[in-house]
């Protein structure tokens, strides 16, 4: 690292190497103490690096931020702020549903939670339901709130367990 031998990197880094299947993955971190950030946490953080791209995709596609409905600067700022605020509330709602269903948050479909809000509003108008989380938990199978585990996800989870059970601490 660095420009060349005369100009080496001035900041110490830690190399974390993990054998995943038959491929070695190497990660650099500036957190040198493995007690502060373990190798498993480094790998998990790297795996989650695309979450921001997923957030952009959801806000553009699902929440309609791909289209600006006004032309003025102030209106655009309001639309962007309102959309991101709603996205944050939607994520908090997904976290509450995940907790209530005892599922990891990654297994909750943000899109289906969003779409189920229509059904909750209809139940509210009929005075059938009063509490949102209990309504979503009650009908989570009908709404498809929990994502199905795909074969590759099951294989990766099994491989991850195998890797970290045998890893040196």
Secondary structure, DSSP 8 states (H G I E B T S, - for coil): -BSSSTTB-SS--EEEEEEETTEEEEEEES---TTTS-HHHHHHHHHGGGHHHHHHHHHHHTS-TTS----SHHHHHHHHHHHHHHHHHHHHHHHHHHHHHT--GGGB-HHHHHHHHHHHHHHHHTT----HHHHHHHTHHHHT-B----HHHHHHHHHHHHHHHSS--
